[in-house]
Amino acid sequence: MSEKDSAIGKIAEKLTDEKALEAILPAEDSKEAVGLRKAAGIFDSARKVIASASALVVTAGGLWLGIYHLVDSSSAKPAAAATVGASGSASGAPTPTPSPSASALPPPPAAVGIPTRVATWLLPTGDSVESSATIVGGALYVGSDDFNVYAVVTSTGHVIWSATTGGRVRARPAYSAGYVYVASTDHKIYALNATTGKRRWSYPTGGELDAAPAVSGGLVYAASLDHKLYAVTTAGKLKWKVTTKGKIYSAPVVSGGVVYVGSDDGSLYAFNAKTGKKIWSHSTGGPVESHVVVSGGNVYFGSEDHYVYAVKASTGHLVWKYRTGSKVTGSAAISGGVLYIGGTDHNVYALATATGKQVWRRPTSGEVHSTPVVSAAVVYVGSRDGSLYAIDAKSGAVLWTAPTGDWVDSSPAVSAGLVFIGSDSNDLYAVKTAPTN
């Protein structure tokens, strides 16, 4: 790809990045804003064409480069050490660790003989599927940038119903007691009947909603780009709201009577889930868009300052932090004492939850914004190289990939022998977890 094409691609990525666009747009309904949004759409199309051309070039050159990928292993590279907080460090002073080298990135696995799989079925929508799926029984609920929420039969992909919002649905819907709760970029939280898709209520916030809502104890928690976290009753009435100093792209997580949420002001917050009273906050060196995982008395999350953090759930005090090679916007999965998380440096990391020590890292050929899921000792995760990866949880070896043709920012969901993932190809894919005989 030429330098000119690369430059166009970078411009397209910036103009189609919601955060970057929000920062430069005039008033939402102004002629200038409409014009810029149209321009962003044009650049997005250009970006997809360039991405496709780039993939062809990489595939053509990947055969000989793939030799490196086949011999790459965590044992061949020194594992980066974690930075440990005062509670676990002899010196008590955190020290930075070296970043993985970008030069170690391999070509796409498909070019080097790693098995690939095709979808058992796919659901075409009208725009990118960045939302992850929520599975309840034999039904799957997922959003699309085409403004719709879909209810789908998991085994066949048959659409049960679709419901339209006033904006993009980029985050995983939440399910509770027969209702599906949806966050939309039209600033609203929606409550939909899970069986019929009929709207029960909608609640307006002061900004776009890009993060998945959470439901607990009769309250729906939703984070907004107006800097606020909202707690709304399941009847659609405001219970409380709190304000941070930045936009909130992080999905709220409720555990033990506490709701945790990150903010672009660089902090992770812990609030009383019933009252909204602040319990503690932990500052990092960059925006916190990752949502937390709570496990074993600790809270784990990533930051755009390149670190993965473990802090005490009760106090927010640092336990350890691990430096990756770039921003960490995705979230973690934990299984068997190991934390799995992706980074924009193209890597998927496995870290010991107790110490932050690297167990392995697996390069992909694109940024990893997708949150991994672990099922039956396999880590499933998407990459902006356009593939869904199945990775051995113990060794970090790639077992197989499933190409989608465009960025995969969606996080996988696994149920009944299928893994479900969305793509910027506008489709939701269902891929078998076991080989087809």
C-alpha positions in Angstrom: 0.0 0.0 0.0 1.4 3.4 -0.9 2.1 6.2 1.6 -0.7 8.2 0.0 -3.2 5.3 0.6 -1.9 4.9 4.1 -2.5 8.6 4.8 -6.0 8.4 3.5 -6.6 5.4 5.7 -5.5 7.2 8.8 -7.7 10.2 8.0 -10.6 7.9 7.4 -10.0 6.2 10.7 -9.9 9.5 12.6 -13.0 10.9 10.9 -15.0 7.7 11.5 -13.9 7.6 15.1 -16.9 8.8 17.2 -14.7 10.5 19.8 -12.6 12.4 17.3 -15.7 13.5 15.3 -17.6 14.5 18.5 -14.7 16.8 19.4 -14.8 18.8 16.1 -18.5 18.8 15.3 -20.6 22.0 15.7 -24.1 21.8 17.2 -25.7 18.4 16.5 -28.4 19.6 14.1 -26.5 22.3 12.3 -25.7 22.2 8.6 -22.0 22.0 9.4 -22.5 19.0 11.5 -24.6 17.2 8.9 -22.0 17.9 6.3 -19.2 16.6 8.4 -21.1 13.4 9.2 -21.7 12.9 5.5 -18.0 13.4 4.9 -17.2 10.8 7.6 -19.4 8.3 5.8 -17.5 8.9 2.6 -14.2 8.4 4.4 -15.5 5.3 6.1 -16.2 3.8 2.6 -12.7 4.8 1.5 -11.2 3.2 4.6 -13.0 -0.1 3.9 -11.7 -0.2 0.3 -8.2 0.6 1.5 -8.4 -2.1 4.2 -9.5 -4.7 1.6 -6.6 -3.7 -0.7 -4.2 -3.8 2.2 -5.4 -7.3 3.2 -4.7 -8.6 -0.4 -1.1 -7.2 -0.3 -0.5 -8.7 3.1 -1.8 -12.1 2.1 0.4 -12.1 -1.0 3.5 -11.4 1.1 2.4 -13.5 4.0 3.6 -16.9 2.9 7.3 -16.3 3.5 6.7 -14.0 6.5 4.5 -16.7 8.0 7.6 -18.8 8.8 8.3 -16.4 11.7 4.8 -16.8 12.9 5.1 -20.6 13.1 8.2 -20.4 15.2 7.0 -17.6 17.4 6.3 -18.7 21.0 6.3 -17.1 24.4 9.3 -19.3 25.4 11.3 -17.6 22.7 10.8 -14.2 24.2 11.5 -12.9 27.7 8.2 -12.3 29.5 7.6 -8.7 30.5 7.4 -8.2 34.3 4.4 -6.5 35.9 4.6 -3.4 38.0 3.5 -4.2 41.5 1.8 -1.9 43.9 3.0 -1.1 47.4 1.0 -4.0 48.9 3.0 -6.5 46.9 6.4 -4.8 46.2 9.5 -4.9 48.3 10.4 -1.3 47.2 6.8 -0.1 47.1 7.7 2.0 44.0 6.1 0.9 40.7 8.6 0.6 37.9 7.7 0.6 34.2 8.2 -2.6 32.1 9.4 -2.8 28.4 6.7 -2.8 25.7 6.5 -5.7 23.2 8.2 -4.8 19.9 5.8 -3.9 17.0 8.3 -5.6 14.6 7.3 -9.0 16.0 3.8 -8.8 14.5 3.1 -11.7 12.1 1.1 -11.9 8.9 -2.5 -13.1 9.0 -2.6 -16.7 10.2 -4.6 -17.8 7.2 -1.5 -17.2 5.1 0.6 -19.7 7.1 -1.6 -22.8 7.2 -3.5 -22.2 10.4 -7.1 -23.7 9.9 -9.9 -21.3 9.0 -13.6 -21.8 9.5 -16.6 -20.4 7.8 -19.9 -19.3 9.4 -22.6 -21.8 10.0 -25.0 -18.9 9.4 -24.7 -15.2 9.3 -27.2 -12.4 9.9 -26.9 -9.5 7.5 -27.8 -6.0 8.9 -27.8 -2.6 7.4 -24.5 -1.4 9.0 -21.5 -2.4 11.1 -22.2 -4.8 14.0 -20.0 -3.5 16.9 -22.4 -4.7 19.5 -21.8 -8.0 21.2 -24.6 -10.5 21.7 -26.6 -11.4 24.8 -27.9 -15.0 24.8 -30.9 -16.1 26.8 -32.2 -19.6 26.2 -32.4 -20.2 22.5 -32.5 -16.5 21.6 -29.8 -14.0 20.9 -30.1 -10.2 21.2 -27.7 -7.9 19.3 -27.5 -4.3 18.1 -26.3 -2.8 14.8 -25.2 0.6 13.6 -28.3 0.5 11.4 -30.2 1.7 14.5 -31.9 -1.7 15.1 -31.9 -4.3 17.8 -32.4 -7.9 16.6 -33.7 -11.0 18.4 -32.5 -14.1 16.6 -32.8 -17.9 17.0 -29.3 -19.0 18.0 -29.4 -22.3 16.1 -30.5 -20.9 12.8 -30.1 -17.2 12.6 -33.8 -16.7 12.0 -34.9 -13.2 13.0 -37.7 -13.3 15.7 -38.1 -9.6 15.7 -36.3 -6.3 15.2 -36.9 -3.0 16.9 -35.7 0.4 15.7 -34.1 3.1 17.9 -33.1 6.6 16.9 -29.4 5.9 16.7 -26.6 3.3 16.5 -26.7 0.4 18.9 -23.1 -0.3 19.5 -23.1 -2.1 22.8 -24.4 -5.4 24.1 -28.0 -5.4 25.2 -28.8 -6.4 28.8 -31.5 -8.8 29.7 -33.5 -9.0 32.9 -36.9 -10.5 33.8 -38.3 -10.7 30.3 -37.0 -7.3 29.1 -34.1 -6.3 27.0 -32.4 -3.0 27.9 -30.6 -1.2 25.1 -28.3 1.9 24.9 -28.4 3.9 21.7 -26.4 6.9 20.3 -29.7 8.8 20.2 -29.0 9.5 23.9 -31.7 7.1 25.1 -32.0 3.9 27.2 -34.7 1.6 25.9 -36.7 -1.2 27.6 -38.0 -3.7 25.1 -40.2 -6.8 25.6 -37.8 -9.7 25.0 -40.5 -11.8 23.4 -42.1 -9.2 21.0 -39.6 -6.3 20.8 -42.4 -3.9 21.8 -41.1 -0.8 23.6 -42.0 -0.5 27.2 -40.3 2.8 27.8 -37.3 5.0 26.8 -35.3 7.3 29.0 -33.4 10.3 27.6 -29.9 11.2 28.8 -27.8 14.2 27.9 -25.4 12.4 25.5 -24.7 9.5 23.2 -24.7 6.0 24.8 -21.8 3.8 23.5 -21.5 1.4 26.4 -23.5 -1.6 27.4 -26.1 -1.1 30.2 -26.1 -3.2 33.4 -29.2 -4.3 35.3 -29.0 -5.2 39.0 -31.4 -4.9 42.0 -34.2 -3.3 40.0 -32.0 -0.6 38.5 -30.6 -0.1 35.0 -27.2 1.5 34.9 -26.1 3.4 31.8 -23.1 5.5 31.0 -23.3 8.5 28.7 -20.9 10.7 26.8 -22.5 13.6 28.8 -20.0 12.6 31.5 -22.7 11.0 33.6 -23.6 7.6 35.0 -27.4 7.1 35.3 -29.3 4.7 37.5 -32.9 4.3 36.2 -35.5 2.0 37.7 -36.8 -0.9 35.6 -40.0 1.2 35.3 -38.0 4.0 33.5 -37.7 6.5 36.4 -34.5 8.2 37.4 -33.1 7.0 40.7 -29.8 8.9 40.7 -27.1 10.2 38.4 -23.5 11.1 39.1 -21.0 13.2 37.0 -17.4 12.5 36.2 -14.9 14.8 34.5 -15.0 13.1 31.1 -17.1 11.2 28.6 -17.9 7.6 29.6 -17.3 4.9 27.1 -16.8 2.3 29.8 -19.7 -0.1 30.5 -20.8 0.0 34.2 -20.3 -3.3 36.1 -22.2 -4.0 39.4 -20.7 -6.3 42.0 -21.3 -6.6 45.7 -23.5 -3.5 45.9 -20.9 -1.4 44.1 -21.0 -0.1 40.5 -17.7 0.4 38.8 -17.2 2.6 35.7 -14.3 4.2 33.9 -14.1 7.7 32.5 -12.2 9.6 29.8 -11.0 11.8 32.7 -8.5 9.0 33.4 -10.1 7.5 36.4 -11.9 4.3 37.4 -14.8 5.0 39.9 -16.6 2.9 42.5 -20.1 4.2 43.5 -22.6 2.8 45.9 -25.1 1.0 43.6 -28.2 2.1 45.6 -27.3 5.8 46.2 -24.6 6.8 43.7 -22.3 7.9 46.5 -18.7 7.8 45.5 -16.7 5.2 47.4 -13.3 5.7 45.7 -11.6 6.5 42.5 -8.3 5.3 41.0 -6.4 7.6 38.6 -4.5 6.3 35.6 -2.5 8.1 32.9 -5.1 7.9 30.2 -8.8 7.5 29.4 -10.4 4.4 30.9 -12.8 2.9 28.3 -12.3 -0.7 29.4 -15.0 -2.1 31.7 -13.9 -3.9 34.8 -13.8 -7.6 35.8 -14.2 -8.2 39.5 -12.6 -11.4 40.8 -11.0 -12.5 44.1 -11.3 -9.1 45.8 -9.6 -7.3 42.9 -10.9 -5.2 40.0 -9.1 -5.6 36.7 -9.3 -3.1 33.8 -7.2 -1.5 31.0 -6.3 2.2 30.3 -5.2 4.2 27.3 -2.0 4.8 29.2 -1.0 1.4 27.9 -1.4 -0.4 31.2 -3.6 -3.2 32.5 -4.4 -2.6 36.2 -5.4 -4.7 39.2 -6.7 -2.7 42.1 -8.4 -3.6 45.4 -12.2 -3.7 45.1 -12.6 -2.3 48.5 -10.2 0.6 48.4 -9.0 1.1 44.8 -5.4 0.7 45.9 -3.0 -0.6 43.3 -2.1 -4.3 43.4 -0.2 -4.4 40.2 0.0 -3.0 36.7 1.3 -4.4 33.5 2.6 -2.3 30.6 1.5 -3.3 27.0 2.7 -1.8 23.8 -0.2 0.6 23.2 -3.6 1.7 24.4 -5.9 -0.8 26.1 -9.5 -0.1 25.3 -11.0 -3.6 25.5 -11.8 -5.5 28.6 -10.6 -8.6 30.2 -11.8 -12.2 30.7 -10.6 -14.3 33.7 -10.4 -18.0 33.9 -8.3 -20.3 36.0 -6.2 -17.6 37.6 -5.3 -16.1 34.2 -6.5 -12.8 32.8 -6.9 -12.5 29.0 -7.0 -9.0 27.4 -6.3 -7.5 24.0 -4.5 -4.3 23.1 -4.2 -1.8 20.2 -0.6 -3.0 19.8 -2.2 -6.0 18.0 -1.6 -8.5 20.9 -3.7 -10.7 23.1 -2.1 -11.1 26.5 -2.4 -13.7 29.2 -1.4 -12.5 32.6 -1.4 -14.1 36.0 -4.2 -12.5 38.0 -2.2 -12.7 41.3 0.9 -11.0 40.1 0.4 -9.5 36.6 3.2 -11.7 35.3 2.9 -12.5 31.5 2.0 -16.1 30.8 2.0 -15.6 27.0 1.1 -13.1 24.4 -0.3 -13.8 21.0 0.1 -11.3 18.1 -2.7 -10.8 15.6 -2.4 -8.6 12.5 -4.7 -5.8 13.7 -5.7 -3.8 16.8 -7.6 -5.8 19.4 -10.6 -3.8 20.8 -12.7 -6.9 21.3 -13.1 -8.4 24.8 -12.1 -12.1 24.9 -14.4 -14.9 26.1 -13.0 -18.1 27.5 -14.9 -21.4 27.0 -13.6 -25.0 27.3 -10.0 -23.8 27.6 -10.2 -21.8 24.4 -10.0 -18.0 24.2 -12.2 -16.4 21.5 -11.4 -12.8 20.5 -11.8 -10.5 17.5 -9.2 -8.4 15.7 -9.2 -5.5 13.3 -7.4 -7.7 10.9 -10.9 -9.0 10.2 -10.8 -12.3 11.9 -12.2 -14.2 14.9 -9.4 -16.1 16.7 -9.6 -19.3 18.7 -6.6 -19.5 20.9 -5.5 -22.2 23.3 -5.9 -20.7 26.7 -2.9 -22.5 28.2 -0.2 -22.1 25.4 -1.4 -19.1 23.4 -1.3 -21.2 20.2 -3.8 -20.2 17.5 -6.2 -23.1 16.9 -8.1 -21.6 14.1 -9.5 -18.3 12.7 -12.7 -17.3 11.0 -12.4 -14.4 8.5 -15.2 -11.8 8.3 -13.8 -9.3 5.7 -13.7 -6.3 8.0 -12.8 -5.0 11.4 -14.0 -7.0 14.4 -14.5 -4.8 17.4 -17.4 -6.9 18.7 -16.8 -9.3 21.5 -17.7 -13.0 21.1 -20.4 -14.9 22.9 -20.4 -18.7 23.1 -23.4 -21.0 23.4 -24.4 -24.5 22.4 -21.3 -25.2 20.3 -21.4 -21.9 18.5 -19.4 -18.7 18.9 -21.2 -15.5 17.8 -19.4 -12.3 16.7 -20.2 -9.1 14.8 -18.1 -7.4 12.1 -17.9 -4.1 10.3 -18.8 -6.2 7.3 -22.4 -5.5 8.6 -23.0 -9.1 9.6 -23.3 -11.2 12.7 -21.5 -14.5 12.3 -22.2 -17.9 14.0 -19.2 -20.2 13.9 -18.9 -23.8 15.2 -16.5 -24.1 18.1 -15.7 -27.7 17.3 -14.3 -29.0 13.9 -16.9 -30.1 11.3 -16.6 -33.8 10.6 
